[in-house]
Amino acid sequence: MKKLILLGSTGSIGRQATDVVRRMRSEFKIAGLATNSNLALLKKQVAEFRPEIVSIGSEEGAKDLSAWCRKNGIKSTVVYGLDGLIEVARYRPADLVLSAVVGSIGIKPLFEALNAGTNIALANKEALVVAGDLVMAKAKKKKLAIIPVDSEHSAIFQCMKDEDSRSVEKIILTASGGPFYRSKKKHSEITVADALAHPTWDMGPKITIDSATLMNKGLEAIEAHHLFGVPLKAIEIVIHPQSIVHSMVEFKDKCVLAQLSMPDMRLPIQHALTYPRRYPSALKTLDLAKVQRLEFGRPDFGRFRCLKLALSAGETGGTMPAVMNAANESAVAAFLQGQIVFTAIPKVIEKTMASHKVQKKPDLEEILLADAAARRYAQEIIQQHSI
Ligand SMILES: NC(=O)c1ccc[n+]([C@@H]2O[C@H](COP(=O)([O-])OP(=O)(O)OC[C@H]3O[C@@H](n4cnc5c(N)ncnc54)[C@H](OP(=O)(O)O)[C@@H]3O)[C@@H](O)[C@H]2O)c1
């Protein structure tokens, strides 16, 4: 039986992970849960899975949860805040930490889980974007696995199994294109509701906006570069609106391997949790005759400037991906709160990147400082409406 830790258990990935565990009770024991503010759902999860340790964002939340646990005879240790999140991440014994928090808040818990010697199932792509060199070096040194949960990276991981990474010619990263790939709507007229209406995936709000701007694909290209050791230039982005082909790998002999399945995150989550074994899943069978058409196209870098900015940050390297990511997190939060318009998102990122002096080989502390400075700068631009 695998002992699991779920970071971000109340989010879109976290809830789907608990679905997977619920279907495979004899395979897993949830030892730890961590979340931010959704106390009502966290209580339900604690009642169901009886974790040994559980973390919530605030001290008040922790007091409420502790009293509730006592009343219900539940013996879970309750912790809170970033320290609590880290404590759950490094809780031992555990076999696997699923990191499904959103944003660069996931960096420290990821490092602490690796330091504690636990394998990782990684959904939190921002941690790799921001500190990929350090994370991969740490995992290598500790001889630990980072198993991707992102559907594209799970597909690449499966295509690369038993292959020598030196025989890879390129990675072909597929993208649904988001809600505006074929839309005639001017980007200046896009509302929050328009941007949250993703055509094929039901995800948390931040990644849904990243999908609409195509920033998500830029983040994923950087993520793939770190996970698979392939240069960014050898990662091609292809729009595939049906989201059936989850990504492909072209080898030196021009053979292309692809992974196909219905678009349902429970498959890559289950794959990461049960790896290297495969079990029956809750997915619908892929009926290609019913799907009929699989289309592919090129992304429009002119209309989707966030994609270009992310790739350029990845090429620059050093502290620049952290700065780009921090500016994007600030801009997306401001857009969701109605503080800025959709077209201001790339402007905030571009201005913040332009203001940054890159450090080439930063350590974790320097990365976190660059992240914090970029957030402050982006906030100033947002507050002053100077975009
Ligand atoms: N959703 C998908 O289909 C999908 C696919 C591929 C990759 N990913 C990646 O997976 C990650 C999670 O995405 P999501 O869509 O599941 O996001 P989400 O629905 O917004 O969920 C985020 C989770 O993180 C928790 N969280 C946020 N800040 C936290 C903090 N400071 N301390 C502790 N917990 C915190 C949230 O808690 P509360 O609920 O209490 O706020 C929630 O449980 C992202 O990096 C995303 O890019 C997602």
The ligand as a Tripos MOL2 file, in Angstrom:
@<TRIPOS>MOLECULE
LIG
   48    52     1     0     0
SMALL
NO_CHARGES

@<TRIPOS>ATOM
      1 N1         -6.3930   21.5030  -13.1540 N.am      1 LIG1
      2 C1         -5.8070   20.8340  -14.0950 C.2       1 LIG1
      3 O1         -6.4570   20.1380  -14.8900 O.2       1 LIG1
      4 C2         -4.3110   20.8780  -14.2420 C.ar      1 LIG1
      5 C3         -3.7030   20.1990  -15.2980 C.ar      1 LIG1
      6 C4         -2.3290   20.1930  -15.3900 C.ar      1 LIG1
      7 C5         -1.5500   20.8720  -14.4540 C.ar      1 LIG1
      8 N2         -2.1610   21.5520  -13.4570 N.ar      1 LIG1
      9 C6         -1.3320   22.2780  -12.4880 C.3       1 LIG1
     10 O2         -1.6480   21.7930  -11.1860 O.3       1 LIG1
     11 C7         -1.5620   22.8520  -10.2240 C.3       1 LIG1
     12 C8         -2.9120   22.9720   -9.5140 C.3       1 LIG1
     13 O3         -3.8810   23.3560  -10.4660 O.3       1 LIG1
     14 P1         -5.4350   23.3270  -10.1200 P.3       1 LIG1
     15 O4         -6.1270   23.6180  -11.3900 O.co2     1 LIG1
     16 O5         -5.7530   22.0760   -9.3790 O.co2     1 LIG1
     17 O6         -5.5540   24.6040   -9.1560 O.3       1 LIG1
     18 P2         -6.7370   24.9770   -8.1470 P.3       1 LIG1
     19 O7         -7.9780   24.2780   -8.5300 O.co2     1 LIG1
     20 O8         -6.7340   26.4430   -8.0570 O.co2     1 LIG1
     21 O9         -6.2430   24.3370   -6.7690 O.3       1 LIG1
     22 C9         -5.0930   24.8070   -6.1060 C.3       1 LIG1
     23 C10        -4.9220   24.0720   -4.7950 C.3       1 LIG1
     24 O10        -3.7870   24.6270   -4.1110 O.3       1 LIG1
     25 C11        -4.2050   25.0660   -2.8160 C.3       1 LIG1
     26 N3         -3.3850   26.2120   -2.4370 N.ar      1 LIG1
     27 C12        -3.2890   27.4010   -3.0660 C.ar      1 LIG1
     28 N4         -2.4460   28.2110   -2.3980 N.ar      1 LIG1
     29 C13        -2.0240   27.5130   -1.3190 C.ar      1 LIG1
     30 C14        -1.2050   27.8120   -0.2080 C.ar      1 LIG1
     31 N5         -0.6250   29.0080   -0.0850 N.pl3     1 LIG1
     32 N6         -0.9880   26.8500    0.7220 N.ar      1 LIG1
     33 C15        -1.5790   25.6410    0.6030 C.ar      1 LIG1
     34 N7         -2.3840   25.2940   -0.4090 N.ar      1 LIG1
     35 C16        -2.6080   26.2220   -1.3570 C.ar      1 LIG1
     36 C17        -5.6640   25.4140   -2.9670 C.3       1 LIG1
     37 O11        -6.3150   25.4580   -1.7060 O.3       1 LIG1
     38 P3         -7.7900   26.1600   -1.5390 P.3       1 LIG1
     39 O12        -8.7320   25.3370   -2.3640 O.co2     1 LIG1
     40 O13        -8.0890   26.0450   -0.1140 O.co2     1 LIG1
     41 O14        -7.6320   27.5510   -2.0410 O.co2     1 LIG1
     42 C18        -6.1140   24.2440   -3.8370 C.3       1 LIG1
     43 O15        -6.2320   23.0870   -3.0510 O.3       1 LIG1
     44 C19        -1.1770   24.1150  -11.0180 C.3       1 LIG1
     45 O16         0.2100   24.2940  -10.9620 O.3       1 LIG1
     46 C20        -1.5970   23.7830  -12.4430 C.3       1 LIG1
     47 O17        -0.8380   24.4610  -13.4080 O.3       1 LIG1
     48 C21        -3.5180   21.5750  -13.3230 C.ar      1 LIG1
@<TRIPOS>BOND
     1     1     2 1
     2     2     3 2
     3     2     4 1
     4     4     5 ar
     5     4    48 ar
     6     5     6 ar
     7     6     7 ar
     8     7     8 ar
     9     8     9 1
    10     8    48 ar
    11     9    10 1
    12     9    46 1
    13    10    11 1
    14    11    12 1
    15    11    44 1
    16    12    13 1
    17    13    14 1
    18    14    15 2
    19    14    16 1
    20    14    17 1
    21    17    18 1
    22    18    19 2
    23    18    20 1
    24    18    21 1
    25    21    22 1
    26    22    23 1
    27    23    24 1
    28    23    42 1
    29    24    25 1
    30    25    26 1
    31    25    36 1
    32    26    27 ar
    33    26    35 ar
    34    27    28 ar
    35    28    29 ar
    36    29    30 ar
    37    29    35 ar
    38    30    31 1
    39    30    32 ar
    40    32    33 ar
    41    33    34 ar
    42    34    35 ar
    43    36    37 1
    44    36    42 1
    45    37    38 1
    46    38    39 2
    47    38    40 1
    48    38    41 1
    49    42    43 1
    50    44    45 1
    51    44    46 1
    52    46    47 1
@<TRIPOS>SUBSTRUCTURE
     1 LIG1         1 GROUP 0 **** ****
